[in-house]
Amino acid sequence: MNVRSAITAMLALALLSPAVAGAADADIDHAVETLGAPRVTIAILPPDTDLEQITEAAPGIAPGLLGGGLGSVPVAQSYLDMTQGSRLAQSLYPKVLPPVYVTGDRVPERIWRQVRTRAAKAPAEIVPGLLAEELRANDIPIAAAPDSGSAALIAVDRRGRIERTSGCEPGECPGVSVFSTDLSGLAAIAERVRDDDMLIAIERPIGAAGANELLSAGILGSGFDGDLVSSTTRMDGYVLGTDILPTVLARYGIDLPDDITGREIEGGGGEADPAAVSAAGDRLGVVRERRSAVLGANLIAWIGLTLLATAIWRRRGARGALTLLATAMALVPAVLLLTAALAPSLLAERVIVGVGTPALAALLLLAARRLGVERPGYLAFAAAAGISVGAEALDIVAGSPLTARSLIGPNPALGVRFFGIGNELEATIGVLIMLGTGAALSSLAPRATPGRIAAAIVFVTVLSVLVFAPGRLGADVGAAITFPAGAAVAVIAALRLGWKQALLVLLAPVAAVALLLLIDLATGGDAHLSRSVLGAGGIDDLEDVVTRRVRAALRSFPNYSDSPFFIAAVLGIIVGILQRRRIASWLRGDRAAQAGLAGAIGATVIGTLANDSAALLLMVGTAFIAAFCGLAWAVGDPAGARSGR
């Protein structure tokens, strides 16, 4: 009798379960609607969808470009970055990402276990599936449509599971939903957006996303007027995939997790301008490939012309050519701001840089000679360095609109940095500050006392740190370490300090970093350094930051090992060490130039050791130091000194 009763109860439960499940779904929908919670729809659009098409399909949508990854990453990594709100360079993960795919309502357990282990062993707080976990902890559902493909990973939770949408139209599902759709489907979803609902449209990435691919995107909803902006990039119309998590959570008033690096996307206000955003994206897309085509090719051409002038006119030709070469190199950053504003074709940019820069250098040299100062070559170089550093400083204070599009700018299309100065400029400016100050004093104040030389170097360095280091404006911690380190070495050289006094001077970078932290806290700059140090949960978190930077620094050298510029830099360093006494003889009796050169070497060495792009900083710094050594030979040549050339 008891057995028959149990069987009857089980049959009844089986018959009633669909109704119970339906009632449960209805209760969830009702609860969400009752609370007035927004509906957030993430619409994944076909590849090659452009911003103009998105704005036409969804009138009122705020357009923008979305960085799909840090460098070249698999499509699955792009979606996982959206779920975790943080990202790393692929080289910093302990293993490559396995092929990640979705079957039914989950990622296969074996694969998801590899994803979780890979993230856990990375030198950062990386949590795949964090978005779903945070939403569900606050009773907000998140689901992906059955036909959403790999985009369903946006809805994955920390266990690798994915809830599926059922019985609701795109744009009408409760909570957060992920759909794959086309432009007509996007238009239909846009019409369903009401009150605090939000529609996030993202072009589907193909293959490796990030390095050469900025994805078309847009957000429709209250508060999204104008073009998309984010404090992560601080570039109008450009946001990151890691910004999706904080944007969705902010819509529901959910506090952001401490360890994410993404920031909430907002509307920039005013009228949306998809054409301008697309044009900016086109410029960002060509920056990386033009670096060697414009800078590398022209540098090789200049060196070739220098050798030709030496072969034809011997010593006199070498003096003039080396002076012109060093001055032209110092002008390059300023000229690249001009081409960033003009956004010319590849050929035009080559001509502007290759011909225009030496022409401007020749004018500076001619003007310096007419002034009748001592060592006019030094004055021309100092003026060129001042023009470049000054122009960059003005642009940084203005929000770096041109620097971000410069060929030696922060390289946002690669997803490395988006505002202020990047690694190349950090190395360039740090060296130009030291060399330019030393050259200016040598020409304009050749009999300045060691104390005045040191004071001038400190003054210029402090101004530069205040402009280029704070997180709201410039390069963050790199400039706060590199610039004062170079200045400390220059001061030691100028004052001929003993080792005890020198040790105290070398503490200058520590004081500069502390000053950067105070400035960032006062201005709300949200610098990477402040997030890493002040927001760290303990020694382990700080250790992760240090480990990450050291790994990146070490791995940067193999990346450039086959570069002719890297090989040339290494050979130049070897020659410089072997010929150090001869180089010193060119600067004998010129303490200002000696201090400037010592500071440039110090800035390059310290920057290489402290930066995650070590090889790059070494190449850039070595190139300018070598050019200055050539200038020192030309200026210090006795025949040149007597002739005033």
C-alpha positions as CSV (number, residue, x, y, z in Angstrom):
1,M,0.0,0.0,0.0
2,N,2.8,2.4,0.9
3,V,4.6,1.5,-2.3
4,R,1.5,2.2,-4.4
5,S,1.1,5.6,-2.7
6,A,4.7,6.6,-3.4
7,I,4.4,5.6,-7.0
8,T,1.1,7.6,-7.3
9,A,2.8,10.7,-5.7
10,M,5.8,10.4,-8.1
11,L,3.5,10.2,-11.2
12,A,1.5,13.2,-10.0
13,L,4.7,15.2,-9.4
14,A,6.0,14.4,-12.9
15,L,2.7,15.5,-14.5
16,L,2.6,18.7,-12.5
17,S,6.3,19.6,-13.0
18,P,5.9,21.6,-16.3
19,A,3.2,23.6,-14.7
20,V,5.3,24.2,-11.6
21,A,8.3,25.2,-13.8
22,G,6.1,27.5,-15.9
23,A,4.8,29.1,-12.7
24,A,8.3,29.6,-11.4
25,D,9.3,31.3,-14.7
26,A,6.2,33.5,-14.4
27,D,7.1,34.4,-10.8
28,I,10.6,35.4,-11.9
29,D,9.3,37.6,-14.7
30,H,6.7,39.1,-12.4
31,A,9.2,39.8,-9.7
32,V,11.5,41.6,-12.1
33,E,8.7,43.6,-13.7
34,T,7.3,44.5,-10.3
35,L,10.6,45.8,-9.1
36,G,11.0,47.8,-12.3
37,A,14.4,46.4,-13.0
38,P,15.9,47.4,-16.3
39,R,16.1,44.9,-19.2
40,V,19.6,44.8,-20.7
41,T,20.0,43.3,-24.1
42,I,23.4,42.6,-25.6
43,A,23.0,42.2,-29.3
44,I,25.9,40.7,-31.2
45,L,25.9,41.9,-34.9
46,P,27.4,40.4,-38.0
47,P,31.1,41.1,-38.7
48,D,31.8,44.2,-40.8
49,T,28.8,46.0,-39.4
50,D,29.9,49.7,-39.3
51,L,28.8,52.5,-37.0
52,E,26.7,54.3,-39.6
53,Q,24.6,51.1,-40.1
54,I,24.2,50.8,-36.3
55,T,23.0,54.4,-35.9
56,E,20.6,54.0,-38.8
57,A,19.1,50.8,-37.4
58,A,18.8,52.2,-33.8
59,P,18.2,56.0,-33.9
60,G,19.5,57.7,-30.8
61,I,22.1,55.1,-30.0
62,A,25.5,56.3,-28.8
63,P,28.1,55.0,-31.2
64,G,31.6,53.9,-30.3
65,L,34.5,51.6,-31.1
66,L,35.2,48.7,-28.7
67,G,38.6,47.2,-28.2
68,G,38.3,43.5,-28.5
69,G,41.4,42.5,-26.6
70,L,44.9,43.3,-25.4
71,G,46.8,42.6,-28.6
72,S,45.7,39.7,-30.8
73,V,43.4,37.4,-28.8
74,P,41.0,34.6,-29.7
75,V,37.3,35.5,-30.0
76,A,36.5,33.4,-26.8
77,Q,39.0,35.6,-24.9
78,S,37.2,38.7,-26.1
79,Y,33.9,37.4,-24.6
80,L,35.6,36.1,-21.4
81,D,37.2,39.6,-20.8
82,M,33.6,41.0,-20.9
83,T,32.6,38.5,-18.2
84,Q,35.6,39.2,-15.9
85,G,36.0,42.9,-16.3
86,S,39.8,42.6,-16.4
87,R,42.3,41.4,-18.9
88,L,46.0,40.5,-19.4
89,A,48.3,40.2,-22.3
90,Q,48.2,36.7,-23.6
91,S,51.9,36.3,-22.9
92,L,51.4,36.8,-19.2
93,Y,49.0,33.8,-18.8
94,P,50.8,30.6,-17.9
95,K,49.2,28.8,-20.8
96,V,47.4,29.6,-24.0
97,L,43.6,29.7,-24.0
98,P,42.2,26.3,-25.0
99,P,39.6,26.2,-27.7
100,V,36.5,27.3,-25.8
101,Y,33.0,26.4,-27.1
102,V,29.5,26.0,-25.7
103,T,27.5,22.8,-25.9
104,G,23.9,23.0,-24.7
105,D,23.9,25.0,-21.5
106,R,27.6,25.0,-20.6
107,V,31.2,25.0,-21.6
108,P,32.5,21.4,-21.3
109,E,33.8,20.8,-17.8
110,R,37.3,19.8,-18.9
111,I,37.7,22.9,-20.9
112,W,36.2,25.2,-18.3
113,R,38.5,23.7,-15.7
114,Q,41.4,24.7,-17.9
115,V,40.0,28.2,-18.3
116,R,39.6,28.6,-14.5
117,T,43.1,27.2,-13.7
118,R,44.7,29.4,-16.3
119,A,43.1,32.5,-14.9
120,A,43.8,31.5,-11.3
121,K,47.6,31.2,-12.0
122,A,47.8,34.5,-13.9
123,P,49.6,37.4,-12.1
124,A,46.3,39.3,-11.6
125,E,42.8,38.9,-10.2
126,I,41.1,37.3,-13.2
127,V,37.6,35.7,-12.6
128,P,35.9,34.3,-15.7
129,G,32.1,34.4,-15.3
130,L,32.2,37.2,-12.7
131,L,29.4,39.1,-14.5
132,A,26.8,36.3,-14.1
133,E,27.9,35.7,-10.5
134,E,27.4,39.3,-9.5
135,L,24.1,39.6,-11.3
136,R,22.6,36.4,-9.8
137,A,23.9,37.4,-6.3
138,N,21.6,40.4,-6.7
139,D,18.6,38.3,-8.0
140,I,19.1,39.5,-11.6
141,P,18.8,36.8,-14.2
142,I,21.3,36.6,-17.2
143,A,20.7,34.3,-20.1
144,A,21.8,33.7,-23.7
145,A,19.7,32.8,-26.7
146,P,20.1,29.2,-27.9
147,D,21.4,30.4,-31.3
148,S,23.8,33.0,-29.9
149,G,26.9,30.8,-30.7
150,S,30.2,31.7,-28.9
151,A,28.7,35.0,-27.8
152,A,26.8,32.9,-25.2
153,L,30.1,33.0,-23.2
154,I,29.1,36.6,-22.1
155,A,26.4,34.9,-19.9
156,V,28.7,32.1,-18.5
157,D,28.9,31.8,-14.8
158,R,31.9,30.7,-12.7
159,R,30.9,27.1,-13.1
160,G,30.9,27.3,-16.8
161,R,27.1,27.1,-17.0
162,I,24.9,29.3,-19.2
163,E,21.2,29.9,-18.7
164,R,19.2,30.0,-21.9
165,T,16.4,32.4,-22.9
166,S,13.0,30.8,-23.4
167,G,9.8,32.2,-24.7
168,C,10.8,35.9,-24.8
169,E,11.5,38.2,-27.7
170,P,14.9,39.9,-27.9
171,G,14.6,43.1,-25.9
172,E,11.8,41.8,-23.7
173,C,13.6,39.2,-21.7
174,P,14.0,39.9,-17.9
175,G,17.4,40.9,-16.6
176,V,20.3,40.6,-19.0
177,S,20.1,38.6,-22.2
178,V,22.5,37.9,-25.1
179,F,21.3,37.5,-28.7
180,S,22.9,37.2,-32.1
181,T,21.0,39.3,-34.6
182,D,21.2,41.4,-37.7
183,L,20.5,45.1,-38.4
184,S,16.7,44.5,-38.8
185,G,16.7,42.6,-35.5
186,L,18.6,45.4,-33.9
187,A,16.0,47.9,-35.1
188,A,13.2,45.7,-33.5
189,I,15.1,45.5,-30.2
190,A,15.7,49.3,-30.2
191,E,11.9,49.9,-30.5
192,R,11.4,47.8,-27.3
193,V,13.8,49.9,-25.2
194,R,11.9,51.8,-22.5
195,D,12.6,53.6,-19.3
196,D,15.9,52.4,-17.9
197,D,16.3,49.5,-20.3
198,M,19.6,49.3,-22.1
199,L,20.6,47.9,-25.5
200,I,24.3,47.2,-26.1
201,A,25.2,46.4,-29.7
202,I,28.6,44.9,-30.5
203,E,30.0,43.8,-33.9
204,R,31.0,40.1,-33.8
205,P,34.8,39.7,-33.8
206,I,36.4,37.3,-36.3
207,G,39.5,35.3,-35.7
208,A,42.0,37.2,-33.6
209,A,40.5,40.4,-32.2
210,G,42.3,43.4,-30.8
211,A,45.5,44.3,-32.5
212,N,44.1,45.3,-35.9
213,E,40.4,45.2,-35.1
214,L,38.3,47.8,-33.3
215,L,34.7,46.5,-33.1
216,S,31.7,48.8,-34.0
217,A,29.5,49.2,-31.0
218,G,26.7,51.3,-29.6
219,I,24.6,51.7,-26.5
220,L,20.9,52.9,-26.4
221,G,19.2,53.9,-23.2
222,S,18.8,56.8,-20.8
223,G,22.0,58.7,-20.1
224,F,23.6,57.7,-23.4
225,D,23.8,60.8,-25.5
226,G,26.6,61.6,-27.9
227,D,29.5,59.2,-28.4
228,L,30.5,56.5,-26.0
229,V,33.2,57.4,-23.4
230,S,34.9,55.5,-20.6
231,S,37.5,56.5,-18.0
232,T,39.4,53.5,-19.0
233,T,40.4,55.0,-22.3
234,R,39.4,58.7,-21.9
235,M,39.1,58.8,-25.7
236,D,35.8,60.0,-27.1
237,G,34.2,57.1,-29.0
238,Y,36.5,54.4,-27.8
239,V,35.8,51.9,-25.0
240,L,36.9,48.4,-24.0
241,G,35.3,45.0,-23.7
242,T,36.2,45.0,-20.0
243,D,34.0,48.0,-19.6
244,I,30.9,45.9,-20.3
245,L,30.8,44.3,-16.9
246,P,30.8,47.6,-14.9
247,T,28.4,49.2,-17.3
248,V,25.8,46.4,-16.8
249,L,26.3,46.3,-13.1
250,A,25.9,50.0,-12.8
251,R,22.6,49.9,-14.6
252,Y,21.3,47.8,-11.7
253,G,23.0,49.8,-9.0
254,I,25.3,46.9,-8.1
255,D,28.6,47.9,-6.5
256,L,31.6,47.1,-8.6
257,P,34.0,44.3,-7.6
258,D,37.3,45.7,-6.3
259,D,39.7,43.9,-8.6
260,I,38.3,44.7,-12.0
261,T,40.1,47.1,-14.4
262,G,37.1,48.1,-16.6
263,R,35.1,51.2,-16.0
264,E,31.5,52.2,-16.7
265,I,30.7,53.3,-20.2
266,E,28.8,56.6,-20.5
267,G,27.5,58.9,-23.1
268,G,29.8,61.9,-23.9
269,G,26.9,64.3,-24.4
270,G,26.0,66.4,-27.3
271,E,25.4,65.1,-30.8
272,A,26.6,61.7,-31.8
273,D,29.1,61.7,-34.6
274,P,29.6,58.2,-36.0
275,A,31.6,59.5,-39.0
276,A,34.1,61.2,-36.7
277,V,34.4,58.1,-34.5
278,S,35.0,55.9,-37.6
279,A,37.6,58.3,-38.9
280,A,39.4,58.2,-35.6
281,G,39.3,54.4,-35.6
282,D,40.7,54.3,-39.1
283,R,43.6,56.4,-37.9
284,L,44.2,54.2,-34.9
285,G,44.1,51.2,-37.1
286,V,47.1,52.3,-39.2
287,V,49.3,53.6,-36.4
288,R,51.0,50.4,-35.6
289,E,51.7,49.3,-39.2
290,R,53.0,52.8,-40.2
291,R,55.6,52.9,-37.4
292,S,58.2,51.0,-39.3
293,A,57.0,52.3,-42.7
294,V,57.4,55.9,-41.7
295,L,59.7,56.1,-38.7
296,G,62.0,53.1,-39.5
297,A,62.3,53.8,-43.2
298,N,63.0,57.5,-42.7
299,L,65.6,56.9,-39.9
300,I,67.4,54.4,-42.2
301,A,67.3,57.0,-45.0
302,W,68.7,59.8,-42.8
303,I,71.5,57.5,-41.6
304,G,72.2,56.7,-45.2
305,L,72.4,60.3,-46.2
306,T,74.7,61.0,-43.2
307,L,77.0,58.3,-44.5
308,L,76.8,59.7,-48.0
309,A,77.6,63.2,-46.8
310,T,80.6,61.9,-44.8
311,A,81.9,60.0,-47.9
312,I,81.6,63.1,-50.1
313,W,82.7,66.0,-47.8
314,R,84.6,63.9,-45.2
315,R,85.0,65.5,-41.8
316,R,83.0,68.7,-42.6
317,G,80.2,66.7,-44.1
318,A,80.1,64.4,-41.1
319,R,79.9,67.3,-38.7
320,G,77.0,69.0,-40.5
321,A,75.1,65.7,-41.1
322,L,75.4,64.4,-37.6
323,T,74.2,67.8,-36.2
324,L,71.3,67.8,-38.6
325,L,70.5,64.1,-37.8
326,A,70.3,64.7,-34.0
327,T,68.2,67.8,-34.3
328,A,65.8,66.1,-36.7
329,M,65.4,63.2,-34.4
330,A,64.6,65.5,-31.5
331,L,61.9,67.1,-33.6
332,V,60.1,63.9,-34.6
333,P,57.6,63.8,-31.7
334,A,56.4,67.4,-32.5
335,V,56.1,66.6,-36.2
336,L,54.1,63.4,-35.5
337,L,51.6,65.5,-33.6
338,L,51.1,67.5,-36.8
339,T,50.5,64.3,-38.9
340,A,48.2,63.0,-36.2
341,A,46.0,66.1,-36.7
342,L,46.2,65.9,-40.5
343,A,45.7,62.1,-40.7
344,P,47.4,62.0,-44.1
345,S,48.0,59.1,-46.4
346,L,51.0,56.8,-45.9
347,L,53.0,58.5,-48.7
348,A,52.1,62.0,-47.4
349,E,53.1,61.1,-43.8
350,R,56.4,59.7,-45.1
351,V,57.2,62.9,-46.9
352,I,56.1,65.2,-44.0
353,V,58.3,63.3,-41.6
354,G,61.2,62.4,-44.0
355,V,61.6,65.8,-45.7
356,G,59.8,68.2,-43.4
357,T,61.6,67.3,-40.2
358,P,65.2,67.7,-41.5
359,A,64.1,71.0,-43.2
360,L,62.8,72.3,-39.9
361,A,66.0,71.1,-38.2
362,A,68.1,73.0,-40.8
363,L,66.1,76.2,-40.1
364,L,66.8,75.8,-36.3
365,L,70.5,75.3,-37.0
366,L,70.7,78.3,-39.2
367,A,68.9,80.5,-36.6
368,A,71.2,79.2,-33.8
369,R,74.3,80.1,-35.9
370,R,73.0,83.6,-36.6
371,L,72.6,84.2,-32.8
372,G,76.3,83.9,-32.4
373,V,76.1,81.6,-29.4
374,E,78.7,79.1,-28.4
375,R,78.1,75.6,-29.8
376,P,75.1,76.5,-32.0
377,G,74.6,72.8,-32.8
378,Y,73.7,72.2,-29.2
379,L,71.3,75.2,-29.2
380,A,69.5,73.9,-32.3
381,F,69.2,70.4,-30.7
382,A,67.9,72.0,-27.4
383,A,65.4,74.0,-29.3
384,A,64.2,70.9,-31.1
385,A,63.9,69.0,-27.9
386,G,62.0,71.9,-26.2
387,I,59.6,72.1,-29.1
388,S,58.8,68.4,-28.9
389,V,58.5,68.2,-25.2
390,G,56.5,71.4,-25.0
391,A,54.1,70.4,-27.8
392,E,53.5,67.0,-26.1
393,A,52.9,68.7,-22.7
394,L,50.3,71.0,-24.2
395,D,48.5,68.1,-25.9
396,I,48.6,66.0,-22.7
397,V,47.1,68.9,-20.6
398,A,44.4,69.1,-23.3
399,G,43.5,65.4,-22.9
400,S,46.0,64.0,-25.4
401,P,43.7,64.1,-28.5
402,L,46.7,64.2,-30.9
403,T,49.2,62.1,-28.9
404,A,46.8,59.2,-28.9
405,R,46.8,59.2,-32.7
406,S,50.5,59.8,-33.1
407,L,52.8,57.1,-34.5
408,I,54.7,57.1,-31.3
409,G,51.6,57.7,-29.1
410,P,50.1,55.3,-26.6
411,N,49.0,52.8,-29.2
412,P,45.4,52.4,-28.2
413,A,44.5,50.2,-31.2
414,L,46.7,47.5,-29.7
415,G,44.8,48.0,-26.4
416,V,48.0,48.9,-24.5
417,R,47.3,52.5,-23.4
418,F,44.8,55.0,-24.4
419,F,45.7,58.4,-23.1
420,G,48.8,60.3,-22.1
421,I,52.1,59.1,-23.3
422,G,53.0,55.5,-24.0
423,N,56.2,53.6,-23.6
424,E,57.9,55.0,-26.8
425,L,57.1,58.6,-25.8
426,E,58.0,57.9,-22.2
427,A,61.5,56.9,-23.3
428,T,61.8,59.7,-25.8
429,I,60.7,62.5,-23.5
430,G,62.7,61.2,-20.6
431,V,65.9,61.3,-22.7
432,L,65.1,64.6,-24.5
433,I,64.6,66.3,-21.1
434,M,68.1,65.4,-20.0
435,L,69.9,65.9,-23.3
436,G,68.0,69.0,-24.2
437,T,68.6,70.7,-20.8
438,G,72.3,69.8,-20.9
439,A,72.7,71.1,-24.5
440,A,70.8,74.3,-23.7
441,L,73.0,75.1,-20.7
442,S,76.2,74.2,-22.7
443,S,75.3,76.7,-25.4
444,L,73.6,79.5,-23.5
445,A,75.4,79.3,-20.1
446,P,78.7,77.5,-20.8
447,R,80.2,78.8,-17.6
448,A,77.3,77.8,-15.3
449,T,78.3,76.4,-11.9
450,P,77.6,72.8,-11.1
451,G,75.0,73.9,-8.6
452,R,73.1,75.9,-11.3
453,I,73.3,73.0,-13.7
454,A,71.8,70.6,-11.1
455,A,69.1,73.2,-10.2
456,A,68.1,73.6,-13.8
457,I,67.9,69.8,-14.4
458,V,65.8,69.4,-11.2
459,F,63.5,72.3,-12.2
460,V,62.8,70.9,-15.7
461,T,62.3,67.4,-14.4
462,V,59.8,68.5,-11.7
463,L,57.7,70.3,-14.3
464,S,57.8,67.3,-16.6
465,V,56.7,64.9,-13.9
466,L,53.8,67.2,-12.9
467,V,52.6,67.2,-16.5
468,F,53.3,63.7,-17.7
469,A,53.0,61.5,-14.6
470,P,49.6,62.1,-13.0
471,G,47.0,59.5,-13.9
472,R,44.5,62.0,-15.1
473,L,46.9,63.3,-17.7
474,G,49.9,61.4,-18.6
475,A,52.0,58.2,-18.5
476,D,51.4,57.2,-14.9
477,V,54.1,55.5,-12.9
478,G,56.6,55.2,-15.8
479,A,57.2,58.9,-16.0
480,A,57.3,59.2,-12.3
481,I,60.2,56.7,-12.1
482,T,62.1,57.3,-15.3
483,F,62.3,61.1,-15.3
484,P,63.5,61.5,-11.7
485,A,65.9,58.6,-12.1
486,G,67.5,60.3,-15.0
487,A,67.6,63.6,-13.2
488,A,69.2,62.0,-10.1
489,V,72.0,60.5,-12.2
490,A,72.4,63.9,-14.0
491,V,72.7,65.7,-10.6
492,I,75.2,63.2,-9.4
493,A,77.3,63.8,-12.5
494,A,77.0,67.6,-12.3
495,L,78.0,67.8,-8.6
496,R,80.5,64.9,-8.7
497,L,78.8,63.4,-5.6
498,G,80.3,60.7,-3.4
499,W,78.5,57.4,-3.1
500,K,76.7,58.3,0.2
501,Q,75.3,61.5,-1.2
502,A,74.5,59.8,-4.5
503,L,72.4,57.2,-2.6
504,L,70.3,59.9,-1.2
505,V,69.8,61.6,-4.6
506,L,68.7,58.2,-6.1
507,L,65.8,58.2,-3.7
508,A,64.2,60.9,-5.9
509,P,62.1,58.4,-7.9
510,V,60.6,57.1,-4.6
511,A,59.6,60.7,-3.7
512,A,58.2,61.2,-7.2
513,V,56.0,58.0,-7.0
514,A,54.7,59.2,-3.6
515,L,53.9,62.6,-5.1
516,L,52.1,60.9,-8.0
517,L,49.9,59.0,-5.6
518,L,49.0,62.2,-3.7
519,I,48.2,64.0,-7.0
520,D,46.1,61.1,-8.2
521,L,44.1,60.9,-5.0
522,A,43.5,64.7,-5.0
523,T,42.4,64.9,-8.6
524,G,40.5,61.6,-8.9
525,G,42.8,60.5,-11.8
526,D,42.1,56.8,-11.2
527,A,45.7,56.0,-12.2
528,H,46.8,52.4,-12.7
529,L,49.4,52.9,-10.0
530,S,46.8,54.0,-7.5
531,R,44.6,51.1,-8.3
532,S,47.5,48.6,-8.0
533,V,49.0,50.0,-4.7
534,L,46.2,51.7,-2.8
535,G,43.5,49.2,-4.0
536,A,45.6,46.1,-3.4
537,G,44.2,43.6,-1.0
538,G,47.6,42.8,0.5
539,I,51.1,41.7,-0.2
540,D,50.0,39.0,-2.6
541,D,48.2,41.5,-4.9
542,L,51.2,43.8,-5.0
543,E,53.4,40.8,-5.7
544,D,51.1,40.0,-8.7
545,V,51.6,43.5,-10.0
546,V,55.4,43.3,-9.7
547,T,55.4,39.8,-11.2
548,R,53.3,40.8,-14.1
549,R,55.6,43.7,-15.0
550,V,58.8,41.7,-14.6
551,R,57.4,38.9,-16.8
552,A,56.4,41.4,-19.5
553,A,59.8,43.0,-19.3
554,L,61.7,39.8,-19.8
555,R,59.4,38.6,-22.6
556,S,59.8,41.8,-24.5
557,F,63.4,41.0,-25.5
558,P,62.6,37.8,-27.4
559,N,59.9,39.7,-29.2
560,Y,62.4,42.1,-30.7
561,S,65.4,39.7,-30.9
562,D,65.2,39.6,-34.7
563,S,64.6,43.4,-35.2
564,P,67.5,45.2,-36.9
565,F,66.9,48.2,-34.7
566,F,67.3,46.0,-31.5
567,I,70.4,44.4,-32.9
568,A,71.7,47.9,-33.8
569,A,70.9,49.1,-30.3
570,V,72.8,46.2,-28.7
571,L,75.8,46.8,-31.0
572,G,75.7,50.5,-30.2
573,I,75.7,49.8,-26.4
574,I,78.8,47.5,-26.9
575,V,80.6,50.1,-29.0
576,G,79.7,52.8,-26.5
577,I,81.1,50.8,-23.6
578,L,84.3,50.0,-25.5
579,Q,84.8,53.6,-26.6
580,R,83.6,55.3,-23.5
581,R,86.9,57.2,-23.0
582,R,86.9,58.6,-26.5
583,I,83.3,59.7,-26.1
584,A,84.2,61.3,-22.8
585,S,86.9,63.3,-24.5
586,W,84.3,64.9,-26.8
587,L,82.6,66.3,-23.7
588,R,85.7,67.2,-21.7
589,G,85.3,70.5,-19.8
590,D,81.5,70.7,-20.7
591,R,79.9,69.7,-17.4
592,A,76.3,70.5,-18.5
593,A,76.5,68.3,-21.6
594,Q,78.2,65.6,-19.5
595,A,75.3,65.7,-16.9
596,G,72.7,65.6,-19.7
597,L,74.2,62.6,-21.3
598,A,74.6,60.8,-17.9
599,G,71.0,61.6,-17.1
600,A,69.8,60.2,-20.4
601,I,71.8,57.0,-19.9
602,G,70.3,56.7,-16.3
603,A,66.8,57.3,-17.6
604,T,67.2,54.6,-20.2
605,V,68.7,52.1,-17.9
606,I,66.2,52.6,-15.1
607,G,63.3,52.8,-17.5
608,T,64.3,49.5,-19.1
609,L,64.5,47.8,-15.7
610,A,61.2,49.2,-14.4
611,N,59.0,49.0,-17.5
612,D,57.1,46.1,-19.0
613,S,58.3,47.1,-22.5
614,A,61.9,46.9,-21.6
615,A,63.4,46.2,-25.0
616,L,61.4,49.0,-26.6
617,L,62.6,51.6,-24.1
618,L,66.2,50.3,-24.5
619,M,66.0,50.8,-28.3
620,V,64.5,54.3,-28.2
621,G,66.8,55.6,-25.5
622,T,69.9,54.1,-27.2
623,A,69.0,55.7,-30.5
624,F,68.8,59.2,-29.0
625,I,71.9,58.8,-26.9
626,A,73.8,57.6,-30.0
627,A,72.6,60.6,-32.0
628,F,73.6,63.0,-29.2
629,C,77.1,61.4,-29.0
630,G,77.4,62.1,-32.7
631,L,76.4,65.7,-32.1
632,A,78.9,66.0,-29.2
633,W,81.7,64.8,-31.6
634,A,80.6,67.4,-34.2
635,V,80.2,70.2,-31.7
636,G,83.4,69.4,-29.9
637,D,85.5,68.9,-33.0
638,P,88.3,71.5,-32.8
639,A,87.9,72.5,-36.5
640,G,84.2,72.9,-36.0
641,A,84.7,75.0,-32.9
642,R,87.1,77.4,-34.6
643,S,84.8,77.9,-37.6
644,G,81.6,78.3,-35.5
645,R,80.0,75.3,-37.3
